[in-house]
Amino acid sequence: MHRSGVVMAWNVFKFCTALRGLGSIMILLVLAVVGVTYYAVVLTIYGPALYDGGGLDSLTAVAVLLVFHALLVMLLWSYFSVVFTDPGSVPTMWRPEIDEERGEADPLNAPEFSGATAEPLHPKVRFCRKCNQLKPSRCHHCSVCGRCVLKMDHHCVWVVNCVGALNYKYFLLFLLYTFLETSLVTVSLLPQFIAFFSDGEIPGTPSTLATTFLAFVLNLAFALSVLGFLIMHMSLVAANKTTIEAYEKKTAAKWRYDLGKRKNFQQVFGMDRRYWFLPAYSDEDLRKMPELQGLDYPSKPDQAQEF
């Protein structure tokens, strides 16, 4: 029994190492899908239709290309914001400021906890044995990144990064714009896809036909799969839960951070509506909303706060 546990732990470590090793491969894969789609939609179908179609065909091509490029810009902006934004790390020598469990306003000092190199004496203070440090509420250790992440949701191989407090909004926008873009491409290429199974002659070279077919299948698959993830994550936003918290607290009757759908939404997207669909926050929201920094989160006053 002991030996099997060691083998399982070793396998998990190898799996985490393999995920770290993917690195830029996944980014290149995403860009490859974008490239295939761009070639099929812009260079093969709707780009030439601007000049060869005339009338309604040209107007349709203009509309498709405008929306396609607008969504593509937002998709790539959101994607690279997730990739290059640190999801949130625990500050060096971080300490919880107050003991809300006992209702005191004094900072938690020794002997409540004995420093970052030992277990805290206070039962409500959370401690990471792997990082050997205290950690705030809603913070979890990522085995792939090898560190604690603030309000960690999950480690995403597609963005080669953890999704946490500081880039969760960007991840949701990436899902949204990916769904909209892939849906647009699927609908736009549907006539060409249907033509593959007709008896008539299809214009184009074998390479362009194969690329168009591949682009349709890939975008249809991504649209369906991303829609499921988008629905799941929006339900988590409405309840103010992360994926990890939803799994850990699935049997809990009440969730102390659930402040209502509006406030829960604002804790992720901010209060400034002009920035809701942009992978960025206004300076005013960053000043007024400490929860956007991932360390402090308001909770229901009638429920005890845990560290």
ZAMARGU-4260 file (C-alpha; in steps of 0.2 Angstrom, whole numbers, plus 5000, padded with zeros to 4 digits):
<rodrens>
0) 5000/5000/5000 | 5014/5012/5004 | 5023/5008/4988 | 5008/5012/4978 | 5005/5029/4986
5) 5023/5033/4982 | 5021/5028/4964 | 5005/5038/4962 | 5014/5054/4970 | 5028/5051/4957
10) 5016/5050/4943 | 5007/5066/4948 | 5024/5075/4949 | 5028/5069/4931 | 5011/5075/4925
15) 5014/5092/4933 | 5031/5093/4925 | 5024/5088/4908 | 5012/5102/4909 | 5025/5115/4913
20) 5035/5108/4898 | 5021/5112/4886 | 5026/5130/4887 | 5025/5139/4871 | 5018/5124/4862
25) 5000/5127/4867 | 5002/5145/4862 | 5008/5140/4845 | 4994/5128/4843 | 4981/5142/4847
30) 4990/5153/4834 | 4990/5139/4822 | 4971/5137/4824 | 4969/5156/4822 | 4980/5155/4806
35) 4970/5141/4798 | 4954/5150/4802 | 4960/5167/4795 | 4966/5159/4779 | 4950/5150/4776
40) 4938/5165/4780 | 4948/5180/4774 | 4960/5174/4761 | 4950/5160/4753 | 4931/5165/4755
45) 4926/5182/4760 | 4942/5192/4755 | 4940/5188/4736 | 4921/5190/4738 | 4924/5209/4741
50) 4930/5211/4723 | 4922/5196/4713 | 4905/5195/4721 | 4897/5211/4719 | 4880/5217/4726
55) 4874/5208/4741 | 4889/5196/4741 | 4901/5211/4743 | 4890/5218/4757 | 4890/5201/4766
60) 4908/5200/4764 | 4911/5217/4771 | 4900/5213/4786 | 4908/5196/4790 | 4926/5203/4788
65) 4922/5218/4800 | 4915/5207/4813 | 4927/5194/4811 | 4942/5206/4813 | 4934/5215/4828
70) 4931/5198/4837 | 4948/5192/4833 | 4957/5208/4840 | 4947/5206/4856 | 4950/5187/4857
75) 4969/5189/4855 | 4969/5204/4867 | 4960/5193/4880 | 4971/5178/4877 | 4988/5186/4879
80) 4981/5196/4894 | 4978/5179/4902 | 4995/5172/4897 | 5006/5186/4902 | 4996/5192/4918
85) 5002/5185/4934 | 4986/5177/4942 | 4991/5183/4959 | 5005/5178/4972 | 5005/5179/4991
90) 5016/5195/4996 | 5032/5191/5005 | 5029/5190/5024 | 5010/5192/5022 | 5000/5191/5038
95) 4981/5192/5041 | 4976/5209/5048 | 4962/5205/5060 | 4955/5190/5069 | 4937/5191/5062
100) 4933/5174/5070 | 4934/5181/5087 | 4928/5199/5082 | 4944/5208/5087 | 4951/5222/5078
105) 4969/5219/5083 | 4982/5212/5071 | 4986/5194/5072 | 5004/5193/5079 | 5014/5180/5088
110) 5010/5169/5097 | 4995/5168/5085 | 5007/5162/5072 | 5025/5159/5074 | 5031/5165/5057
115) 5032/5159/5039 | 5043/5144/5044 | 5031/5135/5055 | 5012/5130/5057 | 5002/5144/5064
120) 4994/5142/5081 | 4978/5150/5077 | 4966/5137/5069 | 4958/5149/5056 | 4975/5155/5049
125) 4978/5145/5033 | 4996/5138/5030 | 5004/5131/5014 | 5016/5117/5019 | 5023/5117/5001
130) 5027/5135/5001 | 5030/5136/5019 | 5020/5152/5021 | 5004/5158/5027 | 4991/5161/5014
135) 4975/5171/5012 | 4957/5166/5011 | 4953/5158/4994 | 4971/5155/4990 | 4977/5138/4984
140) 4993/5130/4979 | 4996/5125/4961 | 5006/5110/4959 | 5010/5115/4941 | 5016/5132/4944
145) 5024/5127/4961 | 5017/5141/4971 | 5001/5148/4980 | 4989/5157/4968 | 4977/5170/4975
150) 4959/5165/4972 | 4965/5151/4961 | 4952/5144/4949 | 4962/5131/4939 | 4978/5129/4929
155) 4974/5131/4911 | 4985/5122/4898 | 4978/5133/4884 | 4985/5149/4892 | 5000/5140/4900
160) 4996/5149/4916 | 4986/5148/4931 | 4969/5157/4931 | 4967/5167/4947 | 4962/5183/4955
165) 4971/5195/4944 | 4967/5187/4927 | 4951/5178/4929 | 4941/5192/4921 | 4953/5190/4906
170) 4950/5172/4905 | 4931/5174/4905 | 4932/5187/4891 | 4944/5175/4881 | 4930/5162/4882
175) 4917/5174/4877 | 4926/5181/4862 | 4932/5163/4857 | 4914/5157/4857 | 4908/5172/4847
180) 4922/5171/4835 | 4921/5152/4832 | 4902/5153/4830 | 4903/5167/4817 | 4916/5156/4808
185) 4905/5141/4809 | 4890/5150/4801 | 4901/5159/4788 | 4909/5143/4782 | 4893/5132/4783
190) 4888/5135/4765 | 4906/5129/4759 | 4905/5114/4771 | 4888/5109/4764 | 4895/5111/4746
195) 4907/5097/4750 | 4893/5084/4750 | 4884/5091/4735 | 4886/5084/4717 | 4891/5101/4710
200) 4908/5107/4706 | 4917/5117/4720 | 4928/5131/4716 | 4945/5131/4723 | 4961/5121/4724
205) 4962/5105/4734 | 4973/5114/4747 | 4960/5128/4750 | 4946/5116/4750 | 4955/5106/4763
210) 4959/5121/4774 | 4941/5127/4773 | 4935/5110/4778 | 4947/5109/4793 | 4943/5127/4798
215) 4925/5123/4799 | 4927/5107/4809 | 4939/5115/4821 | 4928/5131/4824 | 4912/5120/4827
220) 4921/5109/4839 | 4928/5124/4849 | 4911/5133/4849 | 4902/5119/4856 | 4916/5115/4869
225) 4919/5133/4874 | 4900/5136/4876 | 4899/5123/4890 | 4914/5131/4899 | 4907/5148/4897
230) 4890/5143/4905 | 4899/5134/4919 | 4910/5149/4923 | 4896/5162/4922 | 4886/5151/4935
235) 4902/5151/4946 | 4903/5170/4944 | 4885/5172/4949 | 4888/5162/4965 | 4905/5170/4968
240) 4914/5153/4968 | 4930/5147/4959 | 4930/5130/4951 | 4940/5123/4966 | 4928/5131/4979
245) 4913/5124/4969 | 4921/5107/4971 | 4926/5109/4989 | 4910/5117/4995 | 4897/5107/4985
250) 4889/5100/5000 | 4888/5117/5009 | 4871/5125/5011 | 4877/5143/5012 | 4893/5152/5004
255) 4899/5167/5014 | 4906/5176/4999 | 4889/5175/4990 | 4883/5193/4991 | 4871/5193/4977
260) 4873/5191/4958 | 4876/5210/4955 | 4890/5211/4968 | 4897/5195/4963 | 4898/5200/4945
265) 4906/5216/4950 | 4920/5207/4960 | 4926/5200/4944 | 4922/5213/4931 | 4923/5229/4941
270) 4910/5242/4943 | 4914/5253/4928 | 4903/5247/4914 | 4915/5254/4901 | 4928/5241/4905
275) 4916/5225/4907 | 4920/5219/4890 | 4938/5224/4890 | 4953/5214/4897 | 4957/5229/4909
280) 4951/5238/4924 | 4948/5256/4927 | 4960/5265/4939 | 4945/5270/4950 | 4940/5252/4952
285) 4958/5247/4956 | 4958/5260/4970 | 4940/5257/4977 | 4939/5238/4976 | 4953/5229/4986
290) 4945/5212/4981 | 4952/5215/4963 | 4970/5213/4971 | 4965/5195/4977 | 4969/5197/4996
295) 4953/5203/5004 | 4935/5199/5000 | 4919/5205/5008 | 4908/5192/5016 | 4891/5191/5023
300) 4890/5199/5040 | 4880/5185/5048 | 4893/5172/5044 | 4910/5170/5052 | 4926/5173/5041
305) 4939/5160/5040 | 4957/5163/5035
</rodrens>
